[in-house]
Amino acid sequence: MDTEALKLGAPNEHPFMPFSSLGLSPALLRAVNARAYTAPTAIQTAAIPAVLQGRDVLGSAQTGSGKTAAFALPLLQQLAQAPKEKPRRARTLVLVPTRELAAQVGEEFRSLAQHLADPVKVTVVFGGVSINPQMMGLRGGTDIVVATPGRLLDLIEHNALTLGSVSTLVLDEADRLLDLGFAEELEHVLALLPAQRQNLFFSATFPPAVQALAQTLLHEPVRIDVLPEPQNEPDIEQRAMTVDAGKRTQLLRQLMTQHGWSRVLVFVATKHAAEIVADKLRKAGIDAEPFHGELSQGKRTQVLADFKASRISVMVATDVAARGIDIAQLPVVVNYDLPRSTTDYTHRIGRTGRAGERGLALSFVSAATEAHFRLIEKRQGLKLAREQVAGFEPTDTAPAVPSIGGIKGKRPSKKDKLRAAAARKQ
């Protein structure tokens, strides 16, 4: 895989370039203006011309970098310029790891396409809801499909959709796709796509399995790495509190009362923990709801909407909420359970301190998880003081045998090796 590499820093390190210089149509420029985009971000400046030229793209950028518009704008232009077909046949396929991200990407496409002379049909499909309305929505064809892999394969099996006309494949958050175990489904989807197509590959991190997949998918891609902008880094205060595992819920209640936190996003390790912790908080008089992958899509949508609107104070979530969810003015994130990987730690705490706001990321550390948190600190380049709250001083001691699992990172797990092997078969 030969690559043309572009490393981009802060916008003020490059000459000002308006959207009108990127080759976009007047209709798309009108949509950009309507969304109050003043100037293209670094990844948009690099990716839009490359996509318009038909190049494969391998992109890495932080959350909030404008990545979705970086591929949505040029793909909409390509569709607008292509010959019209009846019935419509899917020309663009965007694969994403979560339902929430699918909904957000679909909405971005629709918003940017609203001024095009010929309407573009965008279909968003994901699991957790009835398949029948999605099958009905695909009648008459579609132009763009935004999908999670499992539901996409379900629709293909029901003959509601074919992929033979797809000319562009987008993998959004490719690392998360593999991390959530979609390697096998992804392999099936790739086998159904035309061999000749444009591939756009976006990933926040590039572990071996992701590198192997990119190696097989991309042909002479433009590699775009958007470097962090120190002056625009989120203003997030990171703190660590030592507490016995059995007293974490009581400590959380006291901290909320003491500091007057209006909303708190609490991360736990499992859906069972999400249900248990939310139930304990409700019994203590705090409006709390669980948020995890086993809930119906309707319930997940409602919980997220209630949390964003401050109708509930606490959302107790698994890592399904660590990416693809933008919650404005969220003051506090709490790692009730520590994340499995340093990447997940970064994405968890990144839910606060957004859009210039100041945020707090607090991690509860017990004797059993102290060694694990030290590894997170090491790989994050952190050294946080261990704080204690009066009345919650820990008394537990570290177990003789370290807790199972450790931090996911340098040594590939068995699951990682299986994903890498599947990727190499592509």
Summary of the structure (lengths in Angstrom):
residues: 426
radius of gyration: 22.4
end to end distance: 13.7
largest distance: 70.8
contacts: 1377
relative contact order: 0.12
helix: 41%
strand: 17%
